[in-house]
């Protein structure tokens, strides 16, 4: 990981402000969902990007029964023969 040299304090409600320079760099705007990961002793924030439930692709997503599936996986599923 690369250090930015920026330090922020956690407020009394547990919030931390992400600096505008970092939000701009990752195209994060107000109300964007952020994923929180733990990696050993590190906390990692990542802009949430919806993806296919089968392959993880985030391009050409289709919604089926409130689940996201990419067009490639939808095509593969559609070509399966039913027994």
Residue pairs with C-beta under 8 A, 6 or more apart in sequence:
1 42
4 19
4 22
6 19
6 22
8 16
8 17
8 19
9 16
10 16
18 28
18 45
22 28
23 29
26 47
27 47
28 34
28 47
32 47
32 48
33 47
33 48
34 45
34 46
34 47
34 48
35 45
35 46
35 47
35 48
36 43
36 44
36 45
36 46
37 43
37 44
37 45
37 46
38 44
49 58
50 58
50 61
50 68
51 57
51 58
51 61
51 68
51 70
52 58
52 61
52 68
52 69
52 70
52 73
53 67
53 68
53 69
54 69
54 70
54 73
55 70
55 72
55 73
57 70
57 72
57 73
58 70
59 70
60 70
60 71
60 72
61 68
61 69
61 70
61 71
62 68
62 69
62 70
62 71
62 74
63 69
64 74
69 77
